[in-house]
Amino acid sequence: MIKNETLEKAPIHGLLSREIRPIRNWHEWLQRWQAAVTMDEMIGLLHRGFEVDLGQVAFDEEKYDDEDRVLFYLGIADGWASYDILRSPDNVNAERREYRFGRDKNGSNLYISRVEARRMVATKAFDMLCLNFFKPELHICRGSDDPEVSWGEQVATEKLLPAIQSFFRIDSEILKRRIRNLTGRDDPSHTEKLAIDFLLSLSTFLWKWSEENIPSWESKKRQDEIKQRNLTKRSRLDAVKPWMVEVLSQLGQVSMLERWVLDLDQACLDKLEEIALREELSEFGYQRVVRETRLVATLDEACLAGSEAAWLLKHIELVKRESERLHKIIDAEDTVQKAQRTIKKLTPAGK
């Protein structure tokens, strides 16, 4: 029988000669991240980061939780939507396209700059955040009486909420304001839409949240603990509400606040007024009511200029005024009815 020399001499598969395993845990992942030099290594690590186990393999390793991972990704993703944030101030060659990065459809070499390389890594981190954290349905607790509140309890924590506020803080530019880490485009990407939906869901949670009930049968110590927890949580949520008002304004969603017109505190009302008074009356506007473009001087002028914030303030004023008027009518009617009962009681029979 003739031996098949080709089969006998077939080389061993290259993958069989080397160890191939997943990254053990987040501790090892961080080590590999620090050691990574190329953009491709970093993007590969970011792609898998949310699937890596957070547990310890050795006793001398640090402990990590889900919040630690999200905070790390927020730090890397910061600046993905802006070249300026990722441009090193001491690098005059940051814009020079010095790295070869494949070829175009015509076969010509493509090159990217250091800033573009950083932005690709930051964008990958942002995309993975959107798919693994910002995606609102990931946080809904099945079977909960109020999924929106359950969702918020998982993201509005002591560590995460300030980091989220910072990540989406309002950056002031020369001519306008914008939400950091959002492009502001009319046609955002799929992942950016997830981030926007996340912010809208977070706004709902902030005003829908209510304090934990304090059972009367609990011990005084336990009741005091719940009171303190409510106070701490209320203070944390109230502190970020003015920021969220500005975010909603930038997203064109101020009308969402109409559901809570009587629950907006003074800090939120002040922020709405500040936003409204940033409007301009333009000499080129359809009303043509001014000779030269200028800032509005009053809330009425802001309404004329089309400010949603100004119109919401007018709506709040109307609701409060009419609510107070109608309550006074009810109180007066109750007083009349009480007086009539008293008169009837004091009037002798037959009179």
C-alpha positions in Angstrom: 0.0 0.0 0.0 1.3 3.5 -0.9 1.5 5.8 2.0 0.1 9.2 1.7 3.3 11.2 2.5 1.4 14.5 2.3 -0.9 13.5 5.2 1.9 12.1 7.3 3.9 15.3 7.0 0.9 17.6 7.6 1.9 20.3 10.1 0.3 20.4 13.5 -2.4 23.1 13.8 -0.8 26.3 15.0 -3.4 26.7 17.8 -2.5 23.3 19.3 1.0 24.4 20.2 0.0 27.3 22.5 -2.1 28.0 25.5 -5.4 29.7 24.7 -7.7 30.7 27.5 -10.0 33.5 28.5 -8.9 36.3 30.8 -9.3 35.0 34.4 -10.8 38.0 36.0 -11.0 41.8 36.2 -7.7 42.0 38.1 -5.9 40.3 35.2 -7.8 42.3 32.7 -6.6 45.5 34.3 -3.0 44.2 34.2 -3.3 43.5 30.5 -4.9 46.9 29.9 -1.9 48.6 31.5 0.5 46.6 29.5 -1.3 47.1 26.2 0.4 49.5 23.7 -1.5 49.2 20.5 -4.9 50.6 19.7 -5.9 47.1 18.5 -5.1 45.5 21.8 -7.0 48.1 23.8 -10.1 47.8 21.5 -10.0 44.0 21.9 -9.8 44.2 25.6 -12.7 46.8 25.8 -14.8 44.5 23.6 -14.6 41.7 26.2 -14.3 43.7 29.4 -18.0 43.5 30.5 -17.9 39.7 30.2 -14.8 39.2 32.4 -15.4 37.8 35.8 -15.1 40.2 38.8 -14.2 37.6 41.4 -10.8 37.0 43.0 -8.5 34.2 41.8 -5.9 34.9 44.5 -6.3 36.2 48.1 -3.9 39.1 47.4 -5.9 40.5 44.6 -8.1 43.6 45.0 -11.9 43.2 45.1 -14.0 44.8 42.4 -17.7 45.1 41.7 -19.9 46.1 38.8 -19.7 49.8 39.7 -15.9 49.7 39.5 -16.0 48.4 36.0 -18.6 51.0 34.9 -16.5 53.8 36.4 -13.4 52.5 34.5 -15.3 52.5 31.2 -16.6 56.0 31.9 -13.1 57.2 32.3 -11.8 55.7 29.1 -14.9 56.7 27.1 -14.8 60.4 28.2 -14.1 62.6 25.1 -15.1 60.1 22.4 -17.3 62.7 20.8 -14.8 65.5 20.7 -11.2 65.8 19.3 -10.4 68.6 21.7 -10.7 66.5 24.9 -8.3 63.9 23.6 -5.8 66.3 22.2 -2.6 66.5 24.3 -1.8 70.1 25.0 1.9 69.5 25.0 1.9 67.5 21.7 2.3 69.8 18.7 2.2 66.8 16.4 -1.1 65.4 17.7 -2.9 66.2 14.5 -0.2 64.7 12.2 -1.4 61.5 10.6 1.6 59.3 11.3 0.1 55.9 11.8 -0.7 53.7 8.8 -4.2 52.3 9.1 -5.1 50.1 6.2 -6.1 51.1 2.7 -9.1 52.8 1.1 -11.3 51.3 -1.7 -8.8 52.5 -4.3 -5.9 50.8 -2.6 -4.2 53.9 -1.3 -2.7 53.9 2.2 -4.8 55.4 5.0 -3.2 57.2 8.0 -4.5 58.3 11.3 -3.2 60.7 13.9 -2.6 60.1 17.6 -5.8 61.9 18.5 -7.8 59.7 16.0 -6.3 56.6 17.6 -7.3 57.8 21.1 -10.7 58.6 19.8 -11.2 55.1 18.3 -10.4 53.6 21.7 -12.7 56.0 23.6 -15.5 55.3 21.1 -15.2 51.6 21.6 -15.4 52.1 25.4 -18.5 54.3 24.9 -20.2 51.7 22.6 -19.6 49.0 25.1 -21.0 51.2 27.9 -24.1 51.8 25.9 -24.6 48.1 25.1 -23.8 46.8 28.6 -24.9 49.6 31.0 -26.7 52.5 29.4 -29.2 50.2 27.7 -32.2 51.0 29.9 -33.8 47.5 29.8 -30.7 46.0 31.3 -31.7 47.5 34.7 -35.4 46.7 34.8 -36.1 44.3 37.7 -38.6 41.7 36.6 -41.7 41.5 38.8 -41.1 44.9 40.4 -44.1 47.0 41.2 -42.4 50.0 39.6 -39.7 49.0 37.0 -38.7 52.6 36.5 -37.8 53.0 40.2 -36.1 49.7 40.4 -34.0 50.7 37.4 -33.0 54.0 39.0 -32.0 52.3 42.3 -29.3 50.4 40.4 -27.8 53.4 38.6 -28.3 56.4 41.0 -25.9 55.1 43.6 -23.5 57.1 45.7 -20.6 56.2 43.4 -22.3 56.0 40.0 -24.6 59.0 39.9 -21.9 61.7 40.4 -19.8 59.9 37.7 -22.7 59.8 35.3 -23.4 63.5 35.9 -19.8 64.3 35.2 -19.7 62.2 32.1 -22.7 64.0 30.7 -22.0 67.4 32.2 -22.8 70.6 30.3 -19.7 72.0 28.5 -19.8 75.6 27.6 -18.4 76.5 24.2 -17.8 79.8 22.6 -21.2 80.1 21.0 -23.3 77.5 22.7 -23.6 74.8 25.4 -23.6 71.1 24.7 -23.8 67.8 26.6 -20.4 66.3 27.0 -20.0 62.9 25.3 -23.0 63.4 23.1 -22.5 64.6 19.5 -25.7 66.7 19.3 -26.3 65.4 15.8 -29.9 65.0 14.4 -29.0 61.5 13.4 -27.2 59.9 16.3 -25.8 56.4 16.1 -27.6 53.4 17.5 -25.4 53.4 20.6 -25.7 57.1 21.2 -29.5 56.7 21.0 -29.2 54.2 23.9 -27.3 56.8 25.9 -30.0 59.4 25.2 -32.7 57.0 26.2 -30.7 56.3 29.4 -30.7 60.0 30.3 -34.4 60.3 29.7 -35.1 57.3 31.9 -32.9 58.7 34.6 -34.8 62.0 34.5 -38.1 60.0 35.1 -36.5 58.2 38.0 -35.2 61.4 39.7 -38.7 62.9 40.0 -40.7 59.7 40.4 -38.6 58.4 43.3 -40.3 58.3 46.7 -38.9 57.7 50.1 -38.9 54.3 51.6 -41.8 53.6 54.0 -41.0 53.5 57.7 -43.0 50.6 59.3 -44.5 51.6 62.6 -43.7 48.1 64.0 -40.0 48.5 63.4 -37.6 49.3 66.3 -36.6 52.9 66.8 -33.1 52.1 65.8 -34.3 50.6 62.5 -36.7 53.5 61.9 -33.8 56.0 62.4 -31.7 54.0 59.9 -34.5 54.2 57.2 -34.9 57.9 57.9 -31.2 58.6 57.5 -31.2 56.5 54.3 -34.1 58.4 52.9 -32.5 61.8 53.8 -29.2 60.8 52.2 -30.8 59.5 49.0 -33.1 62.5 48.7 -30.2 64.9 49.1 -28.2 63.1 46.4 -31.1 63.1 43.9 -32.1 66.7 44.6 -28.6 67.8 44.0 -28.5 66.6 40.4 -31.9 67.7 39.4 -30.8 71.2 38.1 -28.2 69.4 35.9 -30.9 67.1 34.6 -33.1 70.1 33.8 -30.2 71.5 31.6 -29.8 68.1 30.0 -33.5 67.9 29.1 -33.3 71.4 27.6 -30.3 70.4 25.5 -32.2 67.3 24.3 -35.3 69.3 23.5 -37.2 67.4 26.1 -38.1 70.0 28.7 -41.8 69.1 28.2 -41.1 65.9 30.2 -41.1 68.0 33.3 -44.8 68.9 32.9 -45.6 65.7 34.8 -44.0 67.2 37.9 -44.8 70.9 37.6 -45.7 71.1 41.3 -42.7 69.1 42.4 -40.0 71.2 40.9 -37.9 72.8 43.7 -36.5 76.4 43.6 -33.2 75.2 42.3 -34.9 73.7 39.2 -37.1 76.7 38.7 -34.0 79.0 38.8 -32.3 76.7 36.3 -35.3 76.9 33.9 -35.2 80.7 34.2 -31.5 80.8 33.5 -32.0 78.7 30.4 -35.0 80.8 29.2 -33.1 84.0 29.5 -30.3 82.7 27.3 -32.7 83.0 24.3 -32.2 85.7 21.7 -34.6 87.9 19.8 -33.2 88.0 16.3 -33.4 90.9 13.9 -33.9 88.2 11.3 -36.7 86.4 13.1 -40.1 86.0 11.6 -41.6 88.5 14.2 -39.0 91.2 13.3 -39.6 92.8 16.6 -36.1 94.1 17.3 -33.7 96.2 15.2 -30.6 94.3 16.4 -30.3 90.8 17.7 -30.1 90.7 21.5 -30.8 88.5 24.5 -34.3 88.5 25.9 -35.0 90.7 28.8 -38.0 89.0 30.4 -39.6 85.6 30.4 -42.4 87.0 28.2 -39.8 87.9 25.6 -38.3 84.4 26.0 -41.7 82.9 25.2 -41.9 85.1 22.1 -38.5 83.8 21.1 -39.8 80.2 21.4 -38.1 79.1 24.7 -39.6 75.8 25.9 -38.2 76.6 29.4 -40.0 79.9 29.5 -43.3 78.4 28.4 -42.9 75.7 31.1 -42.4 78.4 33.7 -45.5 80.2 32.6 -47.4 76.8 32.7 -46.1 76.3 36.3 -47.2 79.8 37.2 -50.7 79.1 35.8 -51.0 75.7 37.5 -50.0 77.0 40.9 -52.2 80.1 40.6 -55.3 78.2 39.5 -54.7 75.3 42.0 -54.5 77.9 44.8 -57.7 79.6 43.6 -59.6 76.4 43.4 -58.5 75.2 46.8 -59.6 78.5 48.2 -63.0 77.9 46.7 -63.2 74.5 48.3 -62.1 75.9 51.7 -64.7 78.6 51.4 -67.4 76.1 50.5 -66.5 74.0 53.5 -66.7 77.1 55.7 -70.2 77.9 54.3 -71.4 74.3 54.9 -70.0 74.3 58.4 -71.7 77.6 59.1 -75.0 76.4 57.7 -74.8 73.3 60.0 -74.1 75.5 62.9 -77.0 77.8 62.1 -79.3 74.8 61.7 -78.1 73.4 65.0 -78.7 76.7 66.9 -82.0 77.5 65.3 -85.0 76.5 67.5 -87.4 73.9 66.0 -90.2 75.4 63.9 -88.3 78.5 63.1 
